[in-house]
Amino acid sequence: MSKAKPFVSDLSAIRKRARQDIDKGAMIAGYKADRATVVKLLNHALATEIVCVLRYKYHYYMASGIHSQAIKQEFLQHANEEQGHADLLAERITQLDGKPNFSPDGLATRSHADYVEGEDIVDMIKEDLVAERIAIDSYREMIDYVGKDDPTTRRVLEGILAMEEEHAEDMNSLLEQLGKKGEPARPAKRR
């Protein structure tokens, strides 16, 4: 059995470091990640979230059919949650002394997800599911990259990832409940 390692901190050294480079805000000398790369990754994630907001909003307004009302509400809820993700990312970018890129110029190329409108409500759900799966993969890669070098950014990304996984499951459940034309799927015949 290994001995417990005692926690010892040199408070006077911490206080001294806190007074150095005070104009850098939260960016202390102990920050280990490549800040420029992390800001770039976060700006790509920000673009992805903005594109997702726009796609979900379009789907909210354009969804039609007998079963569209409940699905429209799901689209609107996801749009609002994606906007919350964008806000979290923009806030973290500024904490890292970066600038959040909200410019519409190049938005589609910075975004990991595509903006696809879909022909009908089933296509819309499929496109949202594809976008959520892209986001899940992207966030996992970002989390792996950041690792232990930036625990705050990692926690922000992990929180967003958890919600993206929930969104993907929501879209998958909607697809399971609908048939090809947006009508309720028929239950499988028992043999």
C-alpha positions in Angstrom: 0.0 0.0 0.0 1.4 3.4 -1.0 1.7 6.2 1.4 -0.7 9.2 1.0 1.1 12.1 -0.6 0.6 15.2 1.5 -0.6 18.4 -0.2 1.9 21.2 0.4 1.7 24.5 -1.3 4.0 27.5 -1.1 1.4 30.2 -0.6 4.0 33.0 -0.7 5.1 31.8 -4.1 1.5 31.6 -5.3 0.8 35.1 -4.1 4.0 36.4 -5.8 3.1 34.8 -9.1 -0.5 36.2 -8.9 1.0 39.7 -8.9 3.2 39.1 -11.9 1.7 39.8 -15.4 -1.6 40.9 -13.7 -2.8 42.3 -17.1 -3.1 38.8 -18.4 -6.2 38.1 -16.2 -6.7 34.4 -15.8 -3.7 33.5 -17.9 -1.2 32.7 -15.3 2.3 31.3 -15.9 1.2 27.8 -14.9 -1.1 27.6 -18.0 0.3 24.6 -19.9 -1.8 24.4 -23.1 -0.9 26.1 -26.4 -3.3 29.0 -25.9 -3.4 30.1 -29.6 -4.3 26.5 -30.7 -7.0 26.2 -27.9 -8.5 29.6 -29.0 -8.5 28.4 -32.6 -10.2 25.1 -31.7 -12.8 27.0 -29.6 -13.5 29.4 -32.4 -14.2 26.4 -34.7 -16.5 24.9 -32.1 -18.2 28.3 -31.8 -18.8 28.4 -35.6 -20.2 24.8 -35.4 -22.6 25.8 -32.6 -23.8 28.9 -34.6 -24.4 26.8 -37.7 -26.3 24.3 -35.5 -28.4 27.1 -34.1 -29.3 28.3 -37.6 -30.1 24.8 -38.9 -32.3 24.0 -35.9 -34.1 27.4 -36.2 -34.7 26.7 -39.9 -36.1 23.3 -39.0 -38.3 24.8 -36.3 -39.9 27.2 -38.7 -40.1 24.8 -41.7 -41.2 21.6 -40.1 -44.7 20.6 -41.1 -47.0 17.6 -41.0 -49.5 16.0 -38.7 -46.8 15.2 -36.1 -44.7 18.3 -36.5 -45.7 20.3 -33.4 -43.9 18.2 -30.8 -40.9 17.8 -33.2 -40.8 21.6 -33.8 -40.6 22.1 -30.0 -37.6 19.7 -29.9 -35.9 21.7 -32.7 -36.5 25.0 -30.8 -35.2 23.5 -27.5 -32.0 22.3 -29.3 -31.5 25.6 -31.0 -31.6 27.4 -27.6 -29.2 24.9 -26.1 -26.8 25.2 -29.0 -26.9 29.0 -28.5 -26.0 28.4 -24.8 -23.0 26.3 -26.0 -21.9 29.2 -28.3 -22.1 31.6 -25.3 -20.0 29.3 -23.1 -17.4 28.9 -25.9 -17.3 32.7 -26.5 -16.8 33.3 -22.8 -14.0 30.8 -22.5 -12.3 32.3 -25.6 -12.3 35.7 -23.9 -11.0 34.2 -20.7 -8.1 32.9 -22.7 -7.4 36.4 -23.9 -8.8 35.6 -27.4 -11.4 37.0 -29.6 -14.6 35.0 -30.3 -15.1 35.0 -34.1 -18.8 35.7 -34.8 -18.1 36.9 -38.3 -20.4 35.4 -40.9 -17.5 35.5 -43.3 -16.1 32.0 -43.4 -18.6 30.7 -40.8 -19.4 27.6 -42.9 -15.7 26.8 -43.4 -14.9 27.2 -39.7 -17.8 25.0 -38.7 -17.3 21.3 -38.4 -21.0 20.6 -39.2 -22.7 21.4 -42.5 -25.8 23.5 -42.8 -28.3 21.2 -44.6 -32.0 22.1 -44.7 -33.5 18.8 -45.5 -36.5 18.1 -47.8 -39.0 17.0 -45.2 -39.3 16.5 -41.4 -37.5 13.1 -41.5 -34.6 14.6 -43.6 -34.4 17.4 -41.1 -34.1 15.0 -38.2 -31.5 13.0 -40.1 -29.4 16.1 -40.8 -29.6 17.2 -37.2 -28.5 13.7 -36.1 -25.6 13.8 -38.5 -24.5 17.2 -37.2 -24.8 16.0 -33.6 -22.6 13.0 -34.4 -20.0 15.3 -36.1 -20.1 17.5 -33.0 -19.6 14.5 -30.7 -16.6 13.4 -32.6 -15.1 16.9 -32.7 -15.6 17.6 -29.0 -14.0 14.3 -28.1 -10.9 15.1 -30.2 -10.7 18.6 -28.6 -11.0 17.1 -25.1 -8.2 14.6 -25.9 -6.1 17.5 -27.2 -6.6 19.7 -24.2 -6.1 16.9 -21.8 -4.8 18.0 -18.4 -3.1 21.1 -19.8 -6.3 23.2 -19.5 -8.8 21.7 -17.1 -11.3 24.6 -17.3 -11.6 24.3 -21.1 -11.8 20.6 -20.8 -14.7 20.8 -18.4 -16.5 23.3 -20.7 -16.0 20.9 -23.6 -17.1 17.9 -21.6 -20.3 19.6 -20.6 -21.1 20.5 -24.1 -20.2 17.0 -25.3 -22.7 15.5 -22.8 -25.5 17.7 -24.2 -24.6 16.9 -27.8 -24.8 13.2 -27.0 -28.3 13.8 -25.5 -29.3 15.7 -28.6 -28.1 12.8 -30.8 -30.2 10.4 -28.8 -33.2 12.7 -29.0 -32.9 12.8 -32.8 -32.4 9.1 -33.0 -35.5 8.5 -30.9 -37.5 10.8 -33.2 -36.4 8.8 -36.2 -37.4 5.5 -34.5 -40.8 7.0 -33.9 -41.4 8.2 -37.4 -41.7 6.3 -40.7 -40.2 7.4 -44.0 -42.9 10.0 -44.7 -43.0 11.5 -41.2 -45.9 9.4 -40.1 -45.7 7.1 -37.0 -43.6 4.1 -37.8 -45.5 0.8 -37.8 -44.7 -1.6 -35.1 -42.8 -4.6 -36.3 -45.0 -7.6 -37.0 -44.7 -10.5 -34.5 -44.1 -13.9 -35.9 
